[in-house]
Amino acid sequence: MTHTIEAPAPVTAAASPRPATRTLLAGGIVAGPLFLTAGVVQGLTRDGFGFTRNALSQLSLGDHGWIQVTSFLLTGALIIVGAAGLRRVLRGEPGGTWAPRLIGVFGASFLLAAVFTADPGGGFPAGDPAARSASLSWHGALHMLSGMVGYLALCAAFLLLARCFSDRGHRGWAVGSRVVPVGVLAGFAGSSTAVLAFTVGAGLGLLWLAAATARLRTA
């Protein structure tokens, strides 16, 4: 009686996402850069706006505020679409259930930010008497609350994505997903003394979400 020795099956890399899933992930990739580009262009061209005095959210105010409102709505929708793609890619992986859900919460926070606008302040909008006031309205409070909840959800999602990256052997991406939340929270903490710190922290979160989604799209 003879015995045959079978060679071990080769280890295969994770399958690339299907075209439909890749399309969904593209939403999460373009959302952050699109929002930041629109904000920077408006900030450079709108009278009275200063990046050291004003938050990008305040661009929703004034005669051309509809542009920023549209940016909030489009960004929120794209992030939610990207979250749906991540749900497919990460199905069955550690953190693969809650990371997309938390990113979906982050996307929803942009939709709420479009509905509940920020308050005037820091001299913007130019010519608005309220721009010199430091009062907080009910819609301004809801705007801030939605942003806080959204970014906390994003930071938690990054920590879960770190587990996914680690399990896939992407050590650098895992480290980055643990470090970026620290930078985001530091920016928020520094916003009480420097508005630009908040903008940098928020932008960091958006850009890392785009980068992490792009990496998972090519895995």
QUICOR-V963240 format. One record per helix or strand of 2 or more residues. SS is the DSSP state (helix for helix, strand for strand). FROM is the first residue (numbers start at 0). LEN is the number of residues. Records with the same first field share a line. If there is no record, write none. Layout:
SS = FROM-LEN + FROM-LEN
This chain:
helix = 18-27 + 55-5 + 64-25 + 97-18 + 128-4 + 137-30 + 170-22 + 194-24
